[in-house]
Amino acid sequence: MLLKKSEVNEENYTVFEVEADAAEFDAAINKAYGKNKGQINIPGFRKGKAPRRIIEGMYGQDVFYQDALDEIAPQAFEFGVSEGKLKFIGRPSIENVSVNEDKSASFSFKVQNYPVVTLGEYKGLKAPKTAVEISEEAVTEEVDKIRKRNARKVDVDREAQTGDTVNIDFEGTLDGVPFDGGKAESYDLELGSNSFVPGFEEQIVGMKPGEEKDIDITFPEDYYENLAGKAVVFHIKLNSVTYLELPEADDEFAKDVGFDTLEEYRKSLRDDLEKKAGDDAEQKFRGEILRQACENMKVDIPDVMIEEQVEKMIRDYGANMGLDVYSMNKEQLYSMLGITDDIIEGSLKQGAEIQVKTDLLIDAVAKAENISFTEEEAEEYIKKVAEDSKATVEDIKKYFGEEYIMEQHIKEAATEILMDSAVVDDAPAQEAPAEEKAPEAVEAAPKKKPGRKKKTEKTDGE
């Protein structure tokens, strides 16, 4: 094959032409003949036994041309990309296909070139890295979380208190008429969780098992449209009251979770919290350095790169949920996951653009720094990847491919060039705050439980 021409237009597309000589094209015709001859009936020959020249004589010299061109086009494209050392994005297109007088075949392709990146300042960037001190209160909260997981539920015959879990039947009415989704039976509700609208849980406090009463509730103005601002009545029947009996925070409790003493257990928790805080601070620092470097560079990102990254993010999310994402087309997957245009435009696109910019930055730094590795260094890296993955070197090479693994190695090295030169802005140590109690998840559909708070839309970071 021969790369005859390759030109870049003003829109950063490359149009290139590849010619397959007569022998290569004839070989493709022979292959097309072999695939199709069994379906062709020629008088005087058994089906599938007619020679190629007889079929061409009856149906024309070009009878197998289209199949032959389809057969050889991918090879021509790969040749042109390799020969022209092209790096492209999106899907290529065939601009023209022709068979020449000398029985050679010409293919004209068009690809969108990888964006041109002009690096700005990327070394010596500064960002804060806040040191975090773990307070005794934070350690105690961690201990209490474990105590709560090891607690036992105790039924009590007394008035319900904040913090108790009550089992209730309830039915809501608007102007004396039950409304959709306002009824439930044997519903467990933790008082003080703030998972229902204001005033609901508070009016259950003080009720005893077996007691029934009506409570008045006015829905917030930002509630579901058919109930927003409306005054309703809920009839409540309290079936039971339970509370969590937590184990004492002592040495016996520590032994139950694998430590000799409570002091030893608290030290282990502190070490874990300090490591997590340190990792979080480092991650934020690295993210800020990369953000600054991205801001300093110049690049026009084609829409197709953002679109492909959005799809990749969604497919990764689907795969993490256990879906066979590669057996579905994009429309099927998006429908199954409930992905709408509003979700894509509202949050996913922004995250995709950040990721694409970062990838372009790292690739440009790797090129500018001329990063490469010897065969021995590459093999050592693959061994490390295998050890970290608890797999064999052969499995890693087979699953990922050596080329992909080395691309990742180069990206890591390029990233470290930015980080090794980065400067930490001094920042005072901050005490890690005790984690606030998060309200229980609530359902979005009003037909489920109108007594609950209206669920707000999730952001991309949730």
BELLINPE-V874615 format. One record per residue. N is the residue number from 1. RES is the residue in one letter. PHI is phi in degrees with one decimal (NA if undefined). D_LAST is the distance of its C-alpha to the last C-alpha in Angstrom with 1 decimal. Layout:
BEGIN
n: {N & N}
res: {RES & RES}
phi: {PHI & PHI}
d_last: {D_LAST & D_LAST}
END
This chain:
BEGIN
n: {1 & 2 & 3 & 4 & 5 & 6 & 7 & 8 & 9 & 10 & 11 & 12 & 13 & 14 & 15 & 16 & 17 & 18 & 19 & 20 & 21 & 22 & 23 & 24 & 25 & 26 & 27 & 28 & 29 & 30 & 31 & 32 & 33 & 34 & 35 & 36 & 37 & 38 & 39 & 40 & 41 & 42 & 43 & 44 & 45 & 46 & 47 & 48 & 49 & 50 & 51 & 52 & 53 & 54 & 55 & 56 & 57 & 58 & 59 & 60 & 61 & 62 & 63 & 64 & 65 & 66 & 67 & 68 & 69 & 70 & 71 & 72 & 73 & 74 & 75 & 76 & 77 & 78 & 79 & 80 & 81 & 82 & 83 & 84 & 85 & 86 & 87 & 88 & 89 & 90 & 91 & 92 & 93 & 94 & 95 & 96 & 97 & 98 & 99 & 100 & 101 & 102 & 103 & 104 & 105 & 106 & 107 & 108 & 109 & 110 & 111 & 112 & 113 & 114 & 115 & 116 & 117 & 118 & 119 & 120 & 121 & 122 & 123 & 124 & 125 & 126 & 127 & 128 & 129 & 130 & 131 & 132 & 133 & 134 & 135 & 136 & 137 & 138 & 139 & 140 & 141 & 142 & 143 & 144 & 145 & 146 & 147 & 148 & 149 & 150 & 151 & 152 & 153 & 154 & 155 & 156 & 157 & 158 & 159 & 160 & 161 & 162 & 163 & 164 & 165 & 166 & 167 & 168 & 169 & 170 & 171 & 172 & 173 & 174 & 175 & 176 & 177 & 178 & 179 & 180 & 181 & 182 & 183 & 184 & 185 & 186 & 187 & 188 & 189 & 190 & 191 & 192 & 193 & 194 & 195 & 196 & 197 & 198 & 199 & 200 & 201 & 202 & 203 & 204 & 205 & 206 & 207 & 208 & 209 & 210 & 211 & 212 & 213 & 214 & 215 & 216 & 217 & 218 & 219 & 220 & 221 & 222 & 223 & 224 & 225 & 226 & 227 & 228 & 229 & 230 & 231 & 232 & 233 & 234 & 235 & 236 & 237 & 238 & 239 & 240 & 241 & 242 & 243 & 244 & 245 & 246 & 247 & 248 & 249 & 250 & 251 & 252 & 253 & 254 & 255 & 256 & 257 & 258 & 259 & 260 & 261 & 262 & 263 & 264 & 265 & 266 & 267 & 268 & 269 & 270 & 271 & 272 & 273 & 274 & 275 & 276 & 277 & 278 & 279 & 280 & 281 & 282 & 283 & 284 & 285 & 286 & 287 & 288 & 289 & 290 & 291 & 292 & 293 & 294 & 295 & 296 & 297 & 298 & 299 & 300 & 301 & 302 & 303 & 304 & 305 & 306 & 307 & 308 & 309 & 310 & 311 & 312 & 313 & 314 & 315 & 316 & 317 & 318 & 319 & 320 & 321 & 322 & 323 & 324 & 325 & 326 & 327 & 328 & 329 & 330 & 331 & 332 & 333 & 334 & 335 & 336 & 337 & 338 & 339 & 340 & 341 & 342 & 343 & 344 & 345 & 346 & 347 & 348 & 349 & 350 & 351 & 352 & 353 & 354 & 355 & 356 & 357 & 358 & 359 & 360 & 361 & 362 & 363 & 364 & 365 & 366 & 367 & 368 & 369 & 370 & 371 & 372 & 373 & 374 & 375 & 376 & 377 & 378 & 379 & 380 & 381 & 382 & 383 & 384 & 385 & 386 & 387 & 388 & 389 & 390 & 391 & 392 & 393 & 394 & 395 & 396 & 397 & 398 & 399 & 400 & 401 & 402 & 403 & 404 & 405 & 406 & 407 & 408 & 409 & 410 & 411 & 412 & 413 & 414 & 415 & 416 & 417 & 418 & 419 & 420 & 421 & 422 & 423 & 424 & 425 & 426 & 427 & 428 & 429 & 430 & 431 & 432 & 433 & 434 & 435 & 436 & 437 & 438 & 439 & 440 & 441 & 442 & 443 & 444 & 445 & 446 & 447 & 448 & 449 & 450 & 451 & 452 & 453 & 454 & 455 & 456 & 457 & 458 & 459 & 460 & 461 & 462}
res: {M & L & L & K & K & S & E & V & N & E & E & N & Y & T & V & F & E & V & E & A & D & A & A & E & F & D & A & A & I & N & K & A & Y & G & K & N & K & G & Q & I & N & I & P & G & F & R & K & G & K & A & P & R & R & I & I & E & G & M & Y & G & Q & D & V & F & Y & Q & D & A & L & D & E & I & A & P & Q & A & F & E & F & G & V & S & E & G & K & L & K & F & I & G & R & P & S & I & E & N & V & S & V & N & E & D & K & S & A & S & F & S & F & K & V & Q & N & Y & P & V & V & T & L & G & E & Y & K & G & L & K & A & P & K & T & A & V & E & I & S & E & E & A & V & T & E & E & V & D & K & I & R & K & R & N & A & R & K & V & D & V & D & R & E & A & Q & T & G & D & T & V & N & I & D & F & E & G & T & L & D & G & V & P & F & D & G & G & K & A & E & S & Y & D & L & E & L & G & S & N & S & F & V & P & G & F & E & E & Q & I & V & G & M & K & P & G & E & E & K & D & I & D & I & T & F & P & E & D & Y & Y & E & N & L & A & G & K & A & V & V & F & H & I & K & L & N & S & V & T & Y & L & E & L & P & E & A & D & D & E & F & A & K & D & V & G & F & D & T & L & E & E & Y & R & K & S & L & R & D & D & L & E & K & K & A & G & D & D & A & E & Q & K & F & R & G & E & I & L & R & Q & A & C & E & N & M & K & V & D & I & P & D & V & M & I & E & E & Q & V & E & K & M & I & R & D & Y & G & A & N & M & G & L & D & V & Y & S & M & N & K & E & Q & L & Y & S & M & L & G & I & T & D & D & I & I & E & G & S & L & K & Q & G & A & E & I & Q & V & K & T & D & L & L & I & D & A & V & A & K & A & E & N & I & S & F & T & E & E & E & A & E & E & Y & I & K & K & V & A & E & D & S & K & A & T & V & E & D & I & K & K & Y & F & G & E & E & Y & I & M & E & Q & H & I & K & E & A & A & T & E & I & L & M & D & S & A & V & V & D & D & A & P & A & Q & E & A & P & A & E & E & K & A & P & E & A & V & E & A & A & P & K & K & K & P & G & R & K & K & K & T & E & K & T & D & G & E}
phi: {NA & -139.9 & -84.5 & -82.8 & -157.9 & -152.5 & -130.9 & -104.2 & -92.7 & -65.8 & -91.9 & 65.6 & -105.4 & -107.5 & -108.7 & -134.0 & -119.5 & -121.0 & -114.1 & -94.5 & -67.8 & -60.1 & -66.4 & -66.4 & -68.0 & -64.6 & -63.2 & -67.1 & -64.6 & -60.0 & -66.3 & -65.0 & -60.7 & -62.5 & -75.1 & -104.5 & -62.3 & -68.1 & -103.2 & -110.1 & -99.1 & -123.5 & -53.7 & 92.0 & -127.7 & -65.5 & -57.3 & 89.3 & -107.7 & -69.1 & -64.2 & -58.1 & -64.8 & -71.0 & -63.7 & -65.5 & -66.2 & -84.2 & -105.8 & 108.3 & -60.0 & -94.0 & -58.7 & -105.3 & -59.8 & -61.6 & -64.3 & -66.7 & -64.3 & -62.8 & -68.6 & -91.8 & -57.2 & -60.0 & -65.8 & -64.0 & -63.9 & -60.1 & -61.6 & -63.2 & -64.1 & -67.0 & -65.6 & -86.5 & 50.3 & -89.0 & -121.0 & -125.4 & -128.3 & 70.4 & -95.9 & -72.6 & -130.1 & -93.8 & -85.2 & -160.3 & -135.2 & -151.0 & -107.7 & -86.3 & -60.0 & -85.8 & 69.1 & -83.5 & -124.3 & -115.3 & -128.2 & -114.9 & -117.2 & -132.5 & -131.0 & -88.3 & -69.8 & -57.9 & -59.6 & -85.5 & -107.1 & -106.9 & -69.8 & -101.1 & -69.3 & -132.8 & -110.1 & 71.6 & -72.8 & -117.7 & -156.1 & -75.0 & -135.3 & -75.1 & -76.9 & -115.5 & -99.4 & -87.4 & -81.2 & -62.1 & -63.4 & -65.6 & -65.5 & -61.7 & -62.2 & -65.5 & -60.5 & -64.7 & -61.9 & -67.7 & -60.4 & -66.2 & -69.1 & -99.5 & -77.0 & -118.4 & -82.4 & -123.3 & -77.1 & -132.7 & -107.7 & -151.7 & -66.9 & -68.8 & -122.7 & -59.0 & 103.6 & -72.4 & -108.0 & -109.7 & -106.1 & -132.5 & -106.6 & -147.2 & -145.8 & -100.3 & -131.4 & -117.2 & 55.2 & 82.6 & -112.1 & -59.7 & -110.1 & -59.0 & 77.8 & -91.0 & -128.3 & -154.9 & -125.5 & 50.9 & -95.0 & -87.0 & -136.3 & -84.8 & -70.4 & 97.7 & -77.2 & 59.0 & -88.1 & -107.3 & -62.8 & -54.1 & 96.0 & -73.0 & -67.2 & -60.7 & -80.8 & -86.3 & -56.1 & 100.7 & -76.4 & -112.0 & -53.5 & 92.2 & -78.5 & -127.2 & -165.7 & -98.0 & -123.9 & -96.6 & -133.6 & -113.4 & -69.0 & -61.4 & -66.7 & -96.4 & -80.1 & -57.8 & -52.3 & -75.5 & -122.7 & -56.2 & 73.0 & -85.2 & -91.5 & -128.4 & -122.6 & -110.4 & -90.0 & -114.0 & -121.2 & -92.9 & -85.8 & -158.5 & -127.9 & -130.9 & -135.6 & -90.7 & -95.5 & -84.8 & -68.1 & -65.1 & -82.4 & -141.1 & -63.3 & -65.2 & -62.6 & -60.3 & -65.5 & -65.0 & -105.1 & 100.1 & -126.9 & -77.8 & -136.2 & -65.0 & -61.5 & -65.1 & -65.9 & -63.8 & -63.8 & -62.8 & -63.1 & -61.7 & -60.1 & -63.7 & -65.7 & -64.8 & -64.6 & -63.1 & -63.0 & -65.5 & -62.9 & -63.9 & -64.2 & -65.9 & -64.0 & -64.8 & -62.0 & -63.6 & -61.9 & -70.1 & -63.0 & -63.4 & -61.4 & -63.6 & -63.8 & -65.5 & -64.6 & -78.1 & -91.1 & -119.7 & -163.2 & -100.0 & -93.6 & -65.2 & -56.7 & -62.0 & -67.8 & -66.6 & -62.3 & -66.1 & -69.0 & -59.4 & -62.8 & -61.6 & -60.6 & -68.9 & -66.5 & -62.8 & -63.0 & -62.5 & -64.2 & -65.4 & -86.8 & 88.9 & -83.2 & -82.9 & -67.6 & -89.1 & -93.0 & -116.3 & -78.6 & -60.1 & -63.4 & -63.3 & -64.2 & -62.3 & -64.4 & -63.7 & -89.2 & 72.0 & -83.2 & -110.3 & -60.9 & -63.9 & -66.6 & -63.4 & -71.1 & -77.4 & -141.9 & -64.2 & -62.5 & -64.1 & -64.1 & -65.5 & -64.7 & -61.5 & -65.7 & -63.6 & -59.6 & -64.2 & -61.7 & -63.3 & -60.6 & -63.5 & -61.2 & -68.1 & -65.3 & -59.0 & -70.4 & -64.3 & -89.1 & 52.8 & -76.0 & -152.9 & -135.7 & -74.4 & -60.5 & -65.8 & -64.9 & -64.1 & -65.4 & -63.6 & -65.5 & -62.7 & -61.4 & -65.3 & -59.5 & -63.8 & -63.9 & -63.9 & -90.9 & 54.5 & -132.5 & -87.0 & -59.7 & -63.2 & -63.4 & -63.4 & -63.9 & -69.1 & -75.1 & -97.0 & 89.6 & -62.8 & -63.4 & -64.4 & -61.0 & -69.7 & -60.2 & -66.3 & -61.1 & -65.4 & -62.2 & -61.3 & -64.0 & -64.9 & -63.0 & -66.5 & -61.5 & -64.2 & -72.5 & -65.2 & -92.8 & -69.5 & -114.5 & -88.0 & -72.4 & -63.2 & -138.9 & -64.6 & -66.1 & -117.9 & -82.0 & -65.5 & -69.8 & -66.3 & -68.2 & -74.8 & -72.7 & -85.3 & -65.9 & -64.0 & -63.1 & -123.2 & -88.6 & -85.5 & -79.4 & -63.5 & -70.5 & -80.4 & -143.9 & -63.8 & -71.7 & -85.5 & -66.7 & -72.1 & -80.1 & -84.8 & -69.8 & -75.3 & -96.1 & -62.7 & -79.7 & -82.5}
d_last: {52.4 & 52.5 & 49.9 & 52.1 & 50.0 & 46.5 & 45.6 & 42.6 & 42.4 & 41.1 & 37.7 & 37.1 & 38.0 & 40.6 & 43.2 & 45.3 & 48.2 & 49.1 & 52.4 & 53.2 & 56.9 & 59.3 & 59.3 & 55.5 & 55.4 & 58.4 & 56.6 & 53.6 & 56.2 & 57.7 & 54.3 & 53.7 & 57.3 & 56.6 & 53.5 & 55.3 & 59.0 & 58.6 & 57.8 & 60.8 & 64.2 & 67.2 & 70.7 & 72.7 & 69.7 & 67.8 & 64.2 & 62.2 & 65.3 & 66.2 & 66.2 & 63.8 & 66.7 & 68.0 & 64.7 & 64.3 & 67.9 & 67.3 & 63.8 & 63.9 & 63.0 & 59.4 & 58.7 & 56.3 & 55.0 & 51.7 & 50.7 & 51.9 & 49.9 & 46.7 & 47.5 & 48.1 & 45.5 & 42.6 & 45.0 & 46.1 & 42.6 & 41.7 & 45.0 & 44.4 & 40.9 & 42.4 & 45.6 & 44.0 & 41.2 & 38.7 & 35.0 & 33.4 & 30.2 & 29.7 & 32.4 & 36.0 & 38.6 & 42.3 & 44.4 & 47.8 & 49.7 & 53.4 & 56.3 & 58.9 & 62.7 & 62.9 & 60.5 & 57.6 & 54.2 & 52.1 & 48.3 & 46.5 & 42.7 & 40.2 & 36.9 & 34.4 & 34.6 & 31.9 & 31.1 & 33.4 & 31.6 & 33.5 & 32.2 & 32.3 & 32.3 & 30.1 & 32.1 & 32.4 & 29.2 & 28.2 & 24.9 & 24.3 & 23.4 & 23.2 & 24.9 & 23.4 & 25.8 & 24.8 & 26.4 & 28.3 & 26.1 & 23.0 & 25.1 & 26.3 & 22.8 & 22.2 & 25.6 & 24.9 & 21.8 & 24.2 & 26.8 & 24.7 & 24.0 & 27.7 & 28.7 & 30.9 & 30.9 & 34.1 & 35.5 & 37.3 & 39.8 & 39.1 & 37.2 & 33.5 & 31.8 & 28.3 & 26.5 & 28.4 & 27.1 & 29.3 & 30.0 & 30.9 & 32.2 & 31.5 & 32.4 & 31.8 & 34.4 & 34.6 & 38.3 & 39.3 & 37.7 & 34.8 & 31.7 & 29.5 & 26.9 & 28.4 & 29.9 & 28.9 & 31.0 & 30.6 & 27.1 & 25.7 & 24.2 & 23.6 & 25.2 & 23.4 & 19.9 & 19.6 & 18.2 & 21.2 & 22.4 & 24.3 & 27.8 & 27.2 & 26.6 & 29.0 & 31.8 & 31.6 & 32.2 & 35.9 & 36.4 & 38.2 & 38.0 & 40.0 & 39.7 & 38.8 & 38.3 & 37.0 & 34.3 & 33.8 & 30.4 & 29.7 & 26.4 & 24.5 & 25.3 & 21.8 & 21.8 & 22.4 & 25.3 & 28.0 & 27.5 & 26.3 & 28.7 & 30.9 & 32.8 & 32.7 & 34.2 & 32.7 & 35.2 & 34.0 & 35.6 & 34.6 & 35.3 & 34.5 & 33.1 & 31.6 & 30.4 & 29.1 & 31.9 & 30.5 & 32.6 & 34.2 & 32.7 & 35.8 & 37.3 & 37.5 & 33.8 & 33.3 & 35.6 & 33.7 & 30.6 & 32.9 & 34.2 & 37.7 & 36.9 & 34.2 & 34.8 & 34.1 & 31.0 & 29.7 & 30.6 & 28.6 & 25.5 & 26.2 & 26.6 & 23.2 & 21.4 & 23.4 & 22.6 & 18.8 & 19.2 & 21.5 & 19.3 & 16.4 & 19.1 & 20.5 & 17.3 & 16.9 & 20.6 & 20.6 & 17.8 & 19.9 & 23.1 & 21.8 & 20.6 & 24.1 & 25.9 & 24.1 & 25.1 & 28.6 & 29.2 & 30.4 & 29.4 & 29.3 & 26.5 & 27.5 & 25.3 & 25.8 & 24.0 & 20.8 & 21.3 & 21.9 & 18.8 & 16.6 & 18.5 & 18.2 & 14.4 & 14.6 & 17.4 & 15.8 & 12.9 & 15.8 & 17.8 & 15.3 & 15.6 & 19.3 & 20.3 & 23.4 & 21.9 & 25.1 & 27.2 & 25.5 & 25.9 & 23.1 & 23.8 & 23.8 & 20.5 & 18.7 & 20.4 & 19.5 & 15.8 & 16.0 & 15.3 & 17.1 & 18.5 & 16.5 & 13.1 & 14.8 & 16.3 & 13.5 & 10.8 & 12.0 & 15.3 & 14.4 & 12.5 & 15.5 & 18.0 & 16.9 & 17.2 & 20.5 & 21.9 & 21.2 & 22.9 & 25.8 & 26.2 & 26.4 & 28.9 & 31.0 & 31.2 & 32.3 & 34.9 & 36.1 & 36.4 & 38.1 & 36.2 & 37.8 & 38.6 & 41.8 & 42.0 & 42.2 & 39.0 & 37.2 & 38.4 & 37.4 & 33.8 & 33.7 & 35.1 & 32.4 & 29.7 & 31.6 & 31.9 & 28.2 & 27.5 & 30.4 & 32.0 & 35.3 & 35.9 & 37.3 & 34.2 & 31.9 & 34.4 & 34.7 & 31.0 & 29.7 & 33.0 & 34.5 & 33.9 & 30.1 & 30.2 & 32.3 & 30.1 & 27.3 & 29.8 & 30.9 & 27.3 & 26.8 & 30.2 & 29.5 & 26.3 & 28.3 & 30.9 & 28.5 & 27.3 & 30.8 & 32.1 & 29.3 & 30.3 & 28.4 & 28.8 & 30.0 & 27.7 & 28.6 & 27.1 & 24.4 & 24.2 & 20.9 & 20.1 & 20.1 & 16.7 & 16.4 & 16.5 & 13.4 & 14.6 & 14.6 & 12.5 & 14.6 & 15.7 & 15.6 & 19.1 & 21.9 & 24.3 & 22.6 & 22.8 & 23.7 & 24.1 & 20.5 & 18.3 & 17.0 & 13.3 & 11.6 & 9.9 & 6.1 & 5.6 & 5.6 & 3.8 & 0.0}
END
